[in-house]
Every structure is written in structure tokens, then in C-alpha cells.
């Protein structure tokens, strides 16, 4: 048998079109997952926009910083408590009083991004209740309570 004949007898590999043809499957996504994902997506975009705007205001000099950029090197090596005392900054949510200053304006976007998960859970609780899925509704409510408590600063844990 010639080489040409042997090649013809080998199984033919599927064409590119046959390989690319994929069976379409319908995947159902739960309503609460879509609600959570859509809100998270929108919230992430808004939070990133806050960060871009606040950085632009800071970098352009339109918002003066609380700690002048030229003074930063003298604070870099300090422990946190010493840094806070030297710069007159108080721990926890006291940054809200300084939000009009360039180096603290970015905290708005950071706090917003940190809180979007709470908003997502709040948004899906009604869906769980409507579906009478009380187990997941209670879990979502507990998530909101735990995250809110953690963000509140009432626990006074961590480095602050």
C-alpha cells in the first residue's frame, strides 16, 4: 500500500467547524444571584468612578492633602499610633471629618466599595422571603448584621 493510501484510511480529524460547534445549553440562574450580581457590578463601577475622581482631585492639587506630600517621608517609618498622633489623625470613622482633604477623599470610594456587599445582601432578602426560602433569608439578614457591626467600629478590634 502506498503512503497515500494509508493516509486515506486513517480516521479523518473533525473540521474546525465541527470542533467549534458547541451544543447550546440553557442555564437557569436564580433571580437572587442575578440581582446580587447586577447590583455588585453597578456598585463596583460607581466605586471605581469615586476612586478615579478623588485621585484626580488629589493628584491635580485641587484638594489639598491633610499631610503634605513633602512631609510623607518623615512619617513612613513610624508605627501607626505614632503616625496618627504626629499627623493629628484619629482612628476609625474619624476620616469622615477629613474627607474634604485630598489624601482622605479617596476614602469615600473605598467605604462605598466596602459597603456594596451589604447593599447586595439587602437587595436579595425580599426575593428569599417571596420564595419562602427562610433559611437563606435568615443567613442574608445575619450577613447584613455582621458586616454592619464590623464596619461600625463598635467592636474596636484590629489595628484601630
Kinemage of the C-alpha trace (Angstrom):
@kinemage 1
@onewidth
@group {chain A} dominant
@subgroup {mainchain}
@vectorlist {calphas} color= white
{ca unk a 1} P 0.000 0.000 0.000
{ca unk a 2} L 1.313 3.413 -0.816
{ca unk a 3} L 1.722 6.145 1.762
{ca unk a 4} L -1.080 7.976 0.053
{ca unk a 5} L -3.472 5.036 0.549
{ca unk a 6} L -2.556 4.625 4.215
{ca unk a 7} L -3.256 8.286 4.866
{ca unk a 8} L -6.708 7.927 3.359
{ca unk a 9} L -7.573 5.005 5.618
{ca unk a 10} L -6.748 6.888 8.816
{ca unk a 11} L -9.692 8.407 10.619
{ca unk a 12} L -10.250 11.968 9.500
{ca unk a 13} L -9.934 14.611 12.169
{ca unk a 14} L -13.025 16.757 12.641
{ca unk a 15} L -13.019 20.030 10.794
{ca unk a 16} L -12.611 23.306 12.619
{ca unk a 17} L -16.318 23.985 12.209
{ca unk a 18} L -17.207 20.656 13.784
{ca unk a 19} L -14.911 21.305 16.713
{ca unk a 20} L -16.272 24.823 17.131
{ca unk a 21} L -19.885 23.638 17.081
{ca unk a 22} L -20.997 23.613 20.699
{ca unk a 23} L -24.264 22.322 21.931
{ca unk a 24} L -26.215 25.245 23.332
{ca unk a 25} L -27.460 24.665 26.822
{ca unk a 26} L -29.886 26.799 28.725
{ca unk a 27} L -28.536 27.569 32.157
{ca unk a 28} L -31.009 28.936 34.620
{ca unk a 29} L -29.628 31.466 37.044
{ca unk a 30} L -31.525 32.119 40.235
{ca unk a 31} L -33.216 35.517 40.488
{ca unk a 32} L -31.335 36.394 43.668
{ca unk a 33} L -27.987 35.619 42.011
{ca unk a 34} L -28.802 37.953 39.119
{ca unk a 35} L -29.981 40.682 41.489
{ca unk a 36} L -26.824 40.377 43.583
{ca unk a 37} L -24.545 40.312 40.527
{ca unk a 38} L -26.197 43.281 38.801
{ca unk a 39} L -26.052 45.424 41.930
{ca unk a 40} L -22.461 44.400 42.618
{ca unk a 41} L -21.489 45.241 39.030
{ca unk a 42} L -23.112 48.681 39.168
{ca unk a 43} L -21.729 49.356 42.635
{ca unk a 44} L -18.220 48.392 41.579
{ca unk a 45} L -18.388 50.795 38.639
{ca unk a 46} L -19.641 53.650 40.835
{ca unk a 47} L -16.958 52.914 43.443
{ca unk a 48} L -14.204 52.895 40.832
{ca unk a 49} L -15.549 56.197 39.490
{ca unk a 50} L -15.357 57.664 43.023
{ca unk a 51} L -11.741 56.496 43.267
{ca unk a 52} L -10.797 57.957 39.886
{ca unk a 53} L -12.405 61.323 40.647
{ca unk a 54} L -10.938 61.555 44.149
{ca unk a 55} L -7.455 60.609 42.928
{ca unk a 56} L -7.700 63.158 40.125
{ca unk a 57} L -8.695 65.877 42.598
{ca unk a 58} L -5.826 64.895 44.894
{ca unk a 59} L -3.163 64.494 42.185
{ca unk a 60} L -4.148 67.729 40.467
{ca unk a 61} L -3.839 69.669 43.712
{ca unk a 62} L -7.461 70.833 43.638
{ca unk a 63} L -7.891 69.256 47.072
{ca unk a 64} L -5.040 69.983 49.445
{ca unk a 65} L -3.881 66.963 51.471
{ca unk a 66} L -4.091 66.729 55.256
{ca unk a 67} L -0.495 65.504 55.316
{ca unk a 68} L 1.620 67.431 52.806
{ca unk a 69} L 3.287 65.163 50.250
{ca unk a 70} L 6.696 66.646 51.079
{ca unk a 71} L 6.278 65.559 54.722
{ca unk a 72} L 5.399 61.927 53.945
{ca unk a 73} L 8.972 60.552 54.076
{ca unk a 74} L 9.361 61.535 57.721
{ca unk a 75} L 6.251 59.502 58.622
{ca unk a 76} L 6.934 56.340 56.575
{ca unk a 77} L 8.928 54.520 59.227
{ca unk a 78} L 6.652 55.349 62.150
{ca unk a 79} L 4.421 52.830 63.891
{ca unk a 80} L 0.738 53.524 63.218
{ca unk a 81} L -0.071 55.005 66.637
{ca unk a 82} L 2.890 57.367 66.434
{ca unk a 83} L 1.937 58.355 62.860
{ca unk a 84} L -1.647 59.079 63.882
{ca unk a 85} L -0.520 61.229 66.817
{ca unk a 86} L 2.076 63.112 64.742
{ca unk a 87} L -0.406 63.908 61.968
{ca unk a 88} L -3.426 64.624 64.176
{ca unk a 89} L -5.467 61.802 62.687
{ca unk a 90} L -7.840 59.781 64.848
{ca unk a 91} L -8.547 56.102 64.157
{ca unk a 92} L -11.841 54.616 62.999
{ca unk a 93} L -14.523 56.648 61.259
{ca unk a 94} L -12.916 59.998 62.103
{ca unk a 95} L -11.725 60.136 58.481
{ca unk a 96} L -15.194 61.486 57.654
{ca unk a 97} L -14.166 64.821 59.208
{ca unk a 98} L -11.157 64.922 56.843
{ca unk a 99} L -12.935 63.803 53.649
{ca unk a 100} L -12.631 67.281 52.131
{ca unk a 101} L -8.865 66.903 52.037
{ca unk a 102} L -7.132 65.280 49.100
{ca unk a 103} L -5.498 62.380 50.896
{ca unk a 104} L -8.778 61.396 52.562
{ca unk a 105} L -11.223 61.991 49.705
{ca unk a 106} L -10.430 58.528 48.315
{ca unk a 107} L -11.924 57.003 51.464
{ca unk a 108} L -15.383 57.721 50.024
{ca unk a 109} L -14.790 55.255 47.193
{ca unk a 110} L -13.149 52.738 49.498
{ca unk a 111} L -16.021 52.888 52.006
{ca unk a 112} L -18.559 52.670 49.185
{ca unk a 113} L -16.864 49.590 47.704
{ca unk a 114} L -16.635 48.032 51.149
{ca unk a 115} L -20.333 48.601 51.775
{ca unk a 116} L -21.683 47.410 48.433
{ca unk a 117} L -21.797 43.819 49.693
{ca unk a 118} L -24.214 44.896 52.421
{ca unk a 119} L -26.423 46.542 49.801
{ca unk a 120} L -26.321 43.366 47.691
{ca unk a 121} L -27.481 41.227 50.602
{ca unk a 122} L -30.228 43.713 51.437
{ca unk a 123} L -31.403 43.555 47.823
{ca unk a 124} L -31.809 39.772 47.791
{ca unk a 125} L -33.582 39.376 51.135
{ca unk a 126} L -37.030 40.245 49.645
{ca unk a 127} L -36.512 37.603 46.928
{ca unk a 128} L -35.748 34.933 49.516
{ca unk a 129} L -38.784 35.951 51.554
{ca unk a 130} L -41.064 35.943 48.494
{ca unk a 131} L -39.816 32.457 47.593
{ca unk a 132} L -40.356 31.417 51.237
{ca unk a 133} L -36.707 30.411 51.420
{ca unk a 134} L -36.423 31.349 55.066
{ca unk a 135} L -33.060 29.668 55.659
{ca unk a 136} L -31.314 31.812 53.064
{ca unk a 137} L -33.275 34.892 54.134
{ca unk a 138} L -32.037 34.469 57.716
{ca unk a 139} L -28.471 33.876 56.512
{ca unk a 140} L -28.615 37.051 54.384
{ca unk a 141} L -30.044 39.057 57.307
{ca unk a 142} L -27.283 37.753 59.575
{ca unk a 143} L -24.679 38.668 56.929
{ca unk a 144} L -26.018 42.218 56.851
{ca unk a 145} L -25.938 42.452 60.643
{ca unk a 146} L -22.423 41.026 60.968
{ca unk a 147} L -20.977 43.179 58.163
{ca unk a 148} L -22.693 46.301 59.501
{ca unk a 149} L -21.429 45.616 63.015
{ca unk a 150} L -17.907 45.002 61.721
{ca unk a 151} L -17.959 48.217 59.673
{ca unk a 152} L -19.382 50.271 62.534
{ca unk a 153} L -16.198 50.164 64.573
{ca unk a 154} L -18.124 49.270 67.713
{ca unk a 155} L -16.094 46.100 68.203
{ca unk a 156} L -12.836 48.077 68.427
{ca unk a 157} L -10.815 45.174 67.074
{ca unk a 158} L -7.944 45.132 64.639
{ca unk a 159} L -5.280 47.778 64.301
{ca unk a 160} L -7.549 50.717 65.098
